[in-house]
Amino acid sequence: MNRATRRSQTIVFSRLGTGGGAEGTLTDWAKAVLQNGHDCDVLIGKSTVWQRIRLGREIRRFVGRTAGQLAVGSLCRSLDLWVSPSVALGDFFFEARHRLTALRFVLDPRRFRARKILQRAETVLVGNVLTPRGLKELRVACKSASLVLHHNGSPTGFSEDWLRRASDRVGSRLGDQQTYFEVFSWVVFQSATHREAFDEMYPGTRQDTALVWPSADEPKVAGYAATSSPFHSGTFNLVAVGKFQAAKNQLQTLKAFLAISQKYPSTHLTLVGGSISDRRYLSECVDFITRNDLSNRVSLVGFRVDATRYLAHADLGVHLAVGDGVSRAVREAAFLKKPMIIASDPGNRSFLGPEAAVVVDPSNVDQVAEAFSVMVDSAERRNQVATAAYRAYSSKASWPLFASNVQTFFETVDSGAAVLRQAPSSANVRRG
């Protein structure tokens, strides 16, 4: 693709190094943009130089040197993020306590580069990372760009999270949230059911919506399957990947595992993931393990850059999280043909379909324990679920299909075309 036909897309991250799903999915979008031959600028709020270098290397490793041009840089406090407030020259003159911080960022050459990138941007893709003030700053910085909100969870959870954050900052109400949404030209979803729920919650919004099922870094995931197993031989390994927080339901997973632990003495549960800043939930899980003498049957390995390695060598994946879009762990397990037990949550359920996972109510420990028993007992059932999961992944989210859908989505944004190539039954674009 020559430079005359290449387009420039800009993707905004709030921070790096969190291990969060949104970070990984936006990285995949950057990879797809470049692989399709277009240029991509990635602008990040909180990050170190080395984190930005590693991100650039990871993207380049995937797409190679023949793709579009990539630039990874810092926002330098030019946009107001939930995790990092913006600064302006006025802060130097009128906010004495912020004077040195304002001067440091206002005079930073990287800030001028970030502003220049935003000014020439054609499309800007951003998650739920900007405050209302930050969104206004973005609109001023790139007056002619199409702004796209990447909505990576349930609309209800998104709304609750937004209102909690906004009330701390600006005393916002639900009506203010609808105004916030309307600044975007498009809202793109990971899940069909979440897009439908959004349309019902905000029937009066004017923006267009689209569905692009997220994918996985297939060469990287397959590489982990080829590594040595982190588990002892002779054990049946259940693996749950996710950050420790109440919505991920690790405690319910532990309770269900305790219920089957005596019946299946060769089973072992591994929980992979760090913790949110409030570590009380993690402490509660650790206390449960200690009180019930599960230290030899349960491993907590913390945040791991190779979390997929544990999933790749698992006998059974467990993902009882609620409020997700389509979880990376679920996508990777499907690609790896690993059977999964998942929560009855719309995002992951709509991705996998009725046959590609064992679906449970995470609040019902007995039901979860029964599902564990069925899957440990029956290799045939595990194989059925794993095969169906791989089919679901291949038909909705294989990397070639994802990259094609990203390309077509941006063409849709540019030209107003109304169809994204996707699974035949999916209505992928709704015009506002």
Secondary structure by P-SEA (a helix, b strand, c coil): cccccbbbbbbbbcccccccaaaaaaaaaaaaaaaabbbbbbbbccccaaaaaaaaaaaaaaccccccbbbbbbcccccccccbbbbccccccccccaaaaaaaaaacaaaaaaaaaaaaccbbbbcccccaaaaaaaaaacccbbbbbbccccaaaaaaaaaaaaaacccccaaaaaaaaacccbbbbccaaaaaaaaaacccccbbbbbbbbbcaaaaaaaaaacccccccccbbbbbbcccccccaaaaaaaaaaaaccccccbbbbbbbbbcccaaaaaaaaaaaaaacccccccccccccaaaaaaaaccbbbbccccccccaaaaaaaaaccccccccccccccccccccccccccccaaaaaaaaaaaaacaaaaaaaaaaaaaaaaacccaaaaaaaaaaaaaaaacccccccccccccccccc
